[in-house]
C-alpha cells in the first residue's frame, strides 16, 4: 500500500485516491478549486485534540499517541478500514492544509494506514 501526504496548496502530482483529511475546510481554497475524491472529516483528529496540540512540536508525540487511540474508535475505525481497502487498489493521497506536514495528523494517519494493511 502506498500512502502519501500532500498539502492542498500544492499542484496535484501523480495519480491516486485523493482524500482531504482535515476537519475544517482549508482557508483560501474554493470548494470547486481543490481536486479531491472525498473529504473524510471523521478520520481527522477531534476538535479537542487538535486544539490541545496547537501544532506545538514538543506535544507531537503525545498528540500522535492520542490520535491513534481516536482512530481505533468509531467513527474513525470505519473510515480507516475503508481507506485501507481503497489503498490496496490504488495510491492514497492524504490532503492537508497544515504547514508542518511532518508533525501533522495527516502524517500520523498515513503511518497508521500503512501499518493497518
N, C-alpha and C positions, 0 to 999 in steps of 0.2 A: 504494500500500500504506500502510495506517495502522498504526503500531506505537506503543503507549502503555505506559508503565511505571506500575505501581501497587504500593503497599505491601499486604502480605497483611492488615495490621491495619485497613485501611480498608474501609468498606462497598463492595461491588461497585457500579459505576455503568456504565450503557450496556450494550452487547452486545459480542460478540466471543469469540474463542477464547482462553481464559484458561490461561496456561502458567506454572507455578511454575518459575523458572529458577535457584533456589538449590540448591547441592549438599546442604545439610543442611536437614532439616525445621525450619520456623520455631518458635522457642520460644513456649510458651504457647498454641499453636493445636492443637486436637484435629483429627485427620485427617478426621473427619466434619463439622467445622465450616467448613472452607475450601471455597469454591466455586471449582473449577478443572476444566479439561478434561484436563490432563495435567501430569505432573511430568517435566520434561526435564533430569534431572541431568547428562546427558552434554554439555550445552551450557554448563554452569556453569564458571567458572574452576577450574583444577586446585587441589587442596588446597595444593600447594606455592606456587602463585602467590597464592592467597588469603591464606595465612599470611604470605608475604613482604610483601604490600601492607599488611595490617593496618589498612586504612582511614586511612592517613596521607596527608593531602591532597597533600603535596609529592611523593608517589610515584605519584599518579594517572596522569599522562601516560605514564610508563613501564609501569605496570600495564596501561593500555589498549592500548598497543602489543604487549605480550607476550600479552595475552588475545586480541587479533585474530589473532595468529600461531597460538594454540591453536585458534581457531575454523576455521582453514584446514586443519586436520589431522583425521584420524579420532580419536574418534567425532564431534567437533563439526561437521565439514563436512557429514556426513549429516543431522544434526538441523537445521542451518541450511537446507539445501536443502528439507527437508520443511516447515519453518516458512515459508519463502518461498512455497511452493505454497499453504499454508493462508492466508497473508496476502494472497494475490491474490484470495481468495474472501470473506474477512471480516476485520474488525479483529483484530489480535493485541494481547492484553493480557499483558505480561510481569510476573509477580508476584514480588516480592522482600520479604524481611524487613528489609533494611538500612535504617538511619535516614537516611543521606546518599544519597538516590536519585540526585542529580546526579553524584556521584562513585562510582557503583556499576557492577558488572559488568552489571547489567540495562540500564543506560543505554548502555554500550558495545555490548552486544548489539543493542539497539534501533537504534542508528546503523548497525551492520553489516548488519542485516537490511534496513533501508531502502535502503542502498547496493547490496545484492545483487540487487535486483529482477531 
